[in-house]
Amino acid sequence: MGHCFSHLTKYDRYKLETMLNMKCSKKQIAEELHVHISTVYREIKRARWQYLDGDTWIVEDRYNPDGAEKRYRENLAAKGAPLKIGNDYELADYIERKILDEDRSPAAALADIKLEGKTFKTSICVSTLYSYITKGVFLSLTNADLPEKPKRKRPYRTVKKTGKRQNGKSIDKRPEEVERRTTFGHWEGDTVYSGKGKCKTTSALLTLNERKTRKDIIIGIPNRKAETVVKALDALERKCGAKRFRVIFKSITFDNGSEFSAAEELERSAVNKTIPRTKVYFCHPYSSWERGSNENANSMIRRRHPKGTDFSKVSAAEIAATEEWINNYPRKIFGYKSSEVMFRECLREIGLIA
């Protein structure tokens, strides 16, 4: 079998030396090594060496396999273009600060340069930045510091399905415009909690994510009971105002957790109990991808509050800071505008803010 364009190995070089000493022809050597005859000529030319015969330097076509291997390794190490980031320490420090201190992804860190109007001596693309991180170019930044890369390719686990009953109206009855994300005011909801067996307290976070703008709302709740979730939504309605709430929260799609089982109470206004405040839909059992934006936002919450967090010890100020961080994160899907900017643009379009 041929080399298929692979490089000569150290063993190949020793074999080449042996065959040269045996006075084999270049053609025979090429056939033995499964390379083109030109490769043999070039290899011999690159590895000629000099030896001293008495007081006279005599140059002979003697092949040095160790010298050839050393030169090959040196050329391999020098292969490729020089680092674009070079001596631009200011850019390197900026990227490290953005990723390590502000929890940015590499793409978001580079987007912040434009958003903040900063200029540096050099500019790099996202793929180049990932390559530099992998190669260890940065002083303190490695792949382990990236929010997603070290967690990829986790083993799949089989989920045991139990025929769980679906609450309320199915997502199948939800209008098509909600699926297309073309209309503002349709939300996804879930709870984030410590994790099974991770913590004795029942405190959790109620998360709501607007499908079009990806705006996230995070509310701390003492437990995951249905009446607690209803009270949290009641408080949000009173804070927004009943009329404003109906415009902003046209529908909410939940999963099938027991905390969302009070579908009628979730839909009914707390200000005027005779009228609905929103429409509630439920995903199919074990189909979290039907709330993709919400799941993505929850994964960002986990970057600040990993599994095992006791949410009873997380202050309202910390929850607000996490919410602000998520909503002001540059989004590639919006040309690196943030969810907060997109949300306010939608509010402005429907006349709720000037």
C-alpha positions as CSV (number, residue, x, y, z in Angstrom):
1,M,0.0,0.0,0.0
2,G,1.3,3.5,-0.9
3,H,1.8,6.4,1.4
4,C,-1.3,8.2,0.0
5,F,0.6,11.5,0.2
6,S,1.8,10.9,3.8
7,H,5.3,12.1,4.8
8,L,8.3,9.9,5.2
9,T,8.7,8.4,8.7
10,K,11.9,8.1,10.7
11,Y,11.8,4.3,9.9
12,D,11.5,5.2,6.2
13,R,14.6,7.3,6.4
14,Y,16.6,4.6,8.1
15,K,15.5,2.2,5.4
16,L,16.5,4.7,2.7
17,E,20.0,5.0,4.3
18,T,20.4,1.2,4.3
19,M,19.4,0.8,0.7
20,L,21.8,3.6,-0.4
21,N,24.6,1.8,1.4
22,M,23.6,-1.3,-0.5
23,K,24.0,0.6,-3.7
24,C,20.3,0.2,-4.6
25,S,19.0,2.5,-7.4
26,K,16.8,5.4,-6.7
27,K,14.0,3.7,-8.5
28,Q,14.3,0.6,-6.3
29,I,14.3,2.8,-3.2
30,A,11.1,4.6,-4.4
31,E,9.3,1.3,-5.0
32,E,10.3,0.0,-1.6
33,L,9.1,3.1,0.2
34,H,6.0,3.5,-2.1
35,V,6.9,7.0,-3.0
36,H,7.6,8.9,-6.3
37,I,11.3,8.7,-7.3
38,S,11.4,12.6,-7.1
39,T,10.7,12.3,-3.4
40,V,13.8,10.1,-3.0
41,Y,16.0,12.6,-4.9
42,R,14.7,15.5,-2.8
43,E,15.1,13.7,0.5
44,I,18.8,12.8,-0.3
45,K,19.5,16.4,-1.5
46,R,18.1,17.9,1.7
47,A,20.1,15.6,4.0
48,R,23.7,15.6,2.5
49,W,26.4,16.0,5.2
50,Q,30.0,16.9,5.4
51,Y,32.8,15.0,7.1
52,L,36.4,15.8,7.7
53,D,39.1,13.7,6.0
54,G,42.4,14.7,7.6
55,D,42.8,18.5,7.0
56,T,40.4,18.6,4.0
57,W,36.7,19.1,4.0
58,I,35.2,16.5,1.6
59,V,31.5,16.7,0.6
60,E,30.0,13.4,-0.3
61,D,26.5,12.3,-1.1
62,R,26.1,10.6,2.2
63,Y,22.6,10.5,3.6
64,N,22.0,11.3,7.3
65,P,18.6,10.0,8.4
66,D,18.8,11.7,11.9
67,G,19.7,15.0,10.3
68,A,16.8,14.6,7.8
69,E,14.3,13.8,10.6
70,K,15.5,16.8,12.6
71,R,15.1,19.2,9.7
72,Y,11.7,17.7,8.9
73,R,10.6,18.4,12.5
74,E,11.9,21.9,12.4
75,N,10.1,22.7,9.1
76,L,6.9,21.2,10.5
77,A,7.0,23.4,13.6
78,A,7.5,26.5,11.5
79,K,4.7,25.5,9.1
80,G,1.7,27.8,8.7
81,A,1.1,31.6,8.8
82,P,2.4,33.7,11.7
83,L,-0.1,34.5,14.4
84,K,-2.3,37.5,13.4
85,I,-2.7,38.5,17.0
86,G,1.1,38.9,17.2
87,N,2.1,41.4,19.8
88,D,-1.3,43.0,20.1
89,Y,-1.5,42.4,23.8
90,E,-4.3,44.9,24.2
91,L,-6.6,42.8,22.0
92,A,-5.5,39.6,23.8
93,D,-6.3,41.1,27.2
94,Y,-9.6,42.4,25.9
95,I,-10.7,38.9,24.7
96,E,-9.5,37.2,27.9
97,R,-11.5,39.7,30.0
98,K,-14.6,39.3,27.9
99,I,-14.6,35.5,28.0
100,L,-13.3,35.0,31.6
101,D,-14.9,37.9,33.4
102,E,-18.1,38.6,31.4
103,D,-18.9,35.0,30.4
104,R,-18.9,35.8,26.6
105,S,-18.5,33.2,23.9
106,P,-15.6,33.9,21.5
107,A,-18.1,35.1,18.8
108,A,-19.8,37.4,21.3
109,A,-16.4,38.8,22.6
110,L,-15.5,39.8,19.0
111,A,-18.9,41.2,18.4
112,D,-18.5,43.5,21.5
113,I,-15.5,45.1,19.8
114,K,-17.8,46.6,17.2
115,L,-20.7,47.2,19.6
116,E,-18.4,49.2,21.9
117,G,-16.7,51.0,19.0
118,K,-13.2,49.8,19.9
119,T,-10.2,49.5,17.5
120,F,-7.1,47.4,17.8
121,K,-4.0,46.9,15.8
122,T,-5.2,43.6,14.4
123,S,-8.5,41.9,13.7
124,I,-9.3,38.2,13.8
125,C,-12.3,36.1,12.8
126,V,-14.2,33.7,15.1
127,S,-12.6,30.5,13.7
128,T,-9.1,32.0,14.1
129,L,-9.9,32.9,17.7
130,Y,-11.1,29.3,18.5
131,S,-7.9,28.0,16.9
132,Y,-5.7,30.3,19.0
133,I,-7.5,29.2,22.2
134,T,-7.0,25.5,21.3
135,K,-3.3,26.1,20.5
136,G,-2.8,27.8,23.9
137,V,-1.8,31.3,22.5
138,F,-3.5,33.1,25.4
139,L,-1.9,33.5,28.8
140,S,-5.0,32.5,30.9
141,L,-7.6,31.3,28.4
142,T,-8.1,27.7,27.4
143,N,-10.9,25.5,26.0
144,A,-12.0,24.7,29.5
145,D,-13.0,28.3,30.0
146,L,-15.4,28.3,27.1
147,P,-19.1,28.1,28.0
148,E,-20.0,25.2,25.7
149,K,-17.0,23.5,24.0
150,P,-15.8,21.4,27.0
151,K,-19.4,20.1,27.5
152,R,-20.0,18.9,23.9
153,K,-20.5,15.2,22.9
154,R,-22.0,14.1,26.2
155,P,-23.2,10.5,26.2
156,Y,-26.9,10.0,25.3
157,R,-29.2,8.7,27.9
158,T,-32.5,6.8,27.2
159,V,-35.5,8.6,28.6
160,K,-38.1,6.3,30.0
161,K,-41.5,7.4,28.8
162,T,-44.4,6.9,31.2
163,G,-47.4,8.0,29.2
164,K,-47.7,11.2,31.1
165,R,-50.9,13.1,30.7
166,Q,-50.7,16.4,28.8
167,N,-52.2,19.5,30.5
168,G,-54.5,22.0,28.9
169,K,-54.3,22.9,25.2
170,S,-51.7,21.1,23.1
171,I,-49.0,23.0,21.2
172,D,-50.7,21.5,18.1
173,K,-53.5,24.0,18.6
174,R,-51.1,26.9,18.7
175,P,-51.4,29.3,15.7
176,E,-48.8,28.9,13.0
177,E,-47.6,32.5,13.4
178,V,-46.2,31.6,16.8
179,E,-44.2,28.8,15.3
180,R,-42.7,31.1,12.7
181,R,-41.7,33.7,15.3
182,T,-43.1,36.5,13.2
183,T,-45.4,37.9,15.8
184,F,-44.3,39.6,19.0
185,G,-45.8,38.5,22.4
186,H,-45.6,34.7,22.4
187,W,-43.6,33.2,25.3
188,E,-42.1,29.9,26.5
189,G,-42.0,29.0,30.2
190,D,-40.2,26.6,32.5
191,T,-38.6,26.3,36.0
192,V,-35.0,26.0,36.9
193,Y,-34.2,24.3,40.2
194,S,-31.4,22.7,42.0
195,G,-31.7,19.3,40.5
196,K,-33.0,16.0,41.9
197,G,-31.3,15.1,45.1
198,K,-28.9,18.1,44.8
199,C,-30.4,20.3,47.4
200,K,-33.0,20.0,50.2
201,T,-34.7,23.4,49.6
202,T,-37.5,23.7,47.1
203,S,-36.7,27.2,45.9
204,A,-36.5,27.6,42.1
205,L,-36.6,30.1,39.3
206,L,-39.6,30.7,37.0
207,T,-38.3,31.6,33.5
208,L,-40.2,33.2,30.6
209,N,-38.7,33.7,27.2
210,E,-40.2,35.7,24.3
211,R,-40.0,33.7,21.1
212,K,-39.3,36.5,18.6
213,T,-36.8,38.7,20.6
214,R,-35.5,36.0,23.1
215,K,-36.2,38.4,25.9
216,D,-35.9,36.6,29.2
217,I,-37.7,37.1,32.5
218,I,-36.5,35.4,35.6
219,I,-38.6,35.2,38.8
220,G,-37.5,33.6,42.1
221,I,-40.2,31.4,43.6
222,P,-40.2,29.5,47.0
223,N,-41.3,26.2,45.5
224,R,-42.6,24.5,42.3
225,K,-46.2,24.2,43.2
226,A,-48.9,25.1,40.7
227,E,-50.4,27.8,43.0
228,T,-47.0,29.4,43.4
229,V,-46.5,29.7,39.7
230,V,-50.0,31.2,39.4
231,K,-49.2,33.8,42.1
232,A,-45.9,34.7,40.3
233,L,-47.8,35.3,37.1
234,D,-50.4,37.3,38.9
235,A,-47.7,39.5,40.4
236,L,-46.1,40.0,37.0
237,E,-49.5,41.0,35.5
238,R,-50.1,43.6,38.3
239,K,-46.6,44.9,37.7
240,C,-47.2,45.3,34.0
241,G,-50.8,46.4,34.2
242,A,-53.6,44.1,33.0
243,K,-54.1,45.8,29.6
244,R,-50.4,46.0,28.9
245,F,-49.9,42.4,30.0
246,R,-52.5,41.1,27.5
247,V,-50.6,42.8,24.6
248,I,-47.1,41.6,25.7
249,F,-48.1,38.1,26.8
250,K,-50.4,36.9,24.1
251,S,-49.6,33.2,24.8
252,I,-47.2,31.1,26.9
253,T,-46.1,27.6,26.0
254,F,-45.1,25.5,29.0
255,D,-43.8,21.9,29.4
256,N,-45.8,19.3,31.2
257,G,-44.4,19.8,34.7
258,S,-46.9,19.7,37.6
259,E,-46.1,23.3,38.5
260,F,-48.0,24.4,35.3
261,S,-51.0,22.1,35.8
262,A,-53.4,24.9,36.8
263,A,-53.9,25.9,33.2
264,E,-57.2,27.8,33.8
265,E,-55.7,29.9,36.6
266,L,-52.7,30.7,34.5
267,E,-54.9,32.0,31.7
268,R,-57.3,33.9,33.9
269,S,-56.6,37.6,34.8
270,A,-55.8,38.3,38.5
271,V,-57.1,41.8,38.1
272,N,-60.4,40.9,36.4
273,K,-61.2,37.3,36.9
274,T,-63.9,37.3,34.3
275,I,-61.5,37.8,31.3
276,P,-58.4,35.9,30.1
277,R,-55.0,37.5,30.3
278,T,-53.2,35.1,28.0
279,K,-53.5,31.7,26.3
280,V,-51.6,28.8,27.6
281,Y,-50.3,25.9,25.5
282,F,-48.4,22.7,26.5
283,C,-45.6,20.9,24.7
284,H,-45.7,17.2,23.9
285,P,-44.3,15.1,26.7
286,Y,-40.5,14.8,26.7
287,S,-40.2,17.3,23.9
288,S,-38.1,20.1,25.3
289,W,-37.0,21.2,21.8
290,E,-40.5,22.6,21.3
291,R,-39.4,25.3,23.8
292,G,-35.9,25.8,22.2
293,S,-35.4,29.4,23.1
294,N,-36.4,28.8,26.7
295,E,-34.1,25.8,27.0
296,N,-31.2,27.9,25.6
297,A,-31.9,30.7,28.1
298,N,-32.0,28.1,30.9
299,S,-28.6,26.8,29.9
300,M,-27.2,30.4,30.2
301,I,-28.7,30.6,33.7
302,R,-26.8,27.5,34.5
303,R,-23.6,29.2,33.6
304,R,-24.2,31.6,36.5
305,H,-26.2,29.1,38.8
306,P,-25.0,25.5,38.1
307,K,-26.9,22.5,39.2
308,G,-26.9,22.1,43.0
309,T,-27.4,25.8,43.6
310,D,-29.6,26.6,46.6
311,F,-31.9,29.2,45.1
312,S,-33.1,30.2,48.6
313,K,-29.7,31.7,49.1
314,V,-29.6,33.5,45.7
315,S,-30.7,37.1,46.3
316,A,-33.1,39.1,44.2
317,A,-30.2,41.3,43.1
318,E,-28.3,38.3,41.8
319,I,-31.3,37.0,39.9
320,A,-31.8,40.5,38.4
321,A,-28.1,40.6,37.4
322,T,-28.3,37.2,35.7
323,E,-31.5,38.4,33.8
324,E,-29.7,41.6,32.7
325,W,-26.6,39.7,31.6
326,I,-28.7,37.3,29.4
327,N,-30.8,40.1,27.9
328,N,-27.8,42.2,27.0
329,Y,-25.8,39.3,25.5
330,P,-24.9,39.9,21.8
331,R,-27.0,37.6,19.7
332,K,-25.7,36.3,16.4
333,I,-29.2,35.7,15.1
334,F,-29.9,39.4,15.4
335,G,-26.6,40.6,13.9
336,Y,-25.2,40.8,17.5
337,K,-28.0,43.1,18.8
338,S,-29.1,42.0,22.2
339,S,-32.5,40.7,23.2
340,E,-33.2,43.8,25.2
341,V,-32.7,46.0,22.2
342,M,-35.0,43.8,20.0
343,F,-37.6,43.7,22.8
344,R,-37.7,47.5,23.1
345,E,-37.9,47.8,19.3
346,C,-41.0,45.6,19.3
347,L,-42.5,47.6,22.2
348,R,-41.9,50.8,20.2
349,E,-43.6,49.4,17.1
350,I,-46.8,48.6,19.0
351,G,-46.7,51.9,20.8
352,L,-46.0,50.8,24.4
353,I,-42.9,52.9,24.7
354,A,-41.9,56.1,22.9
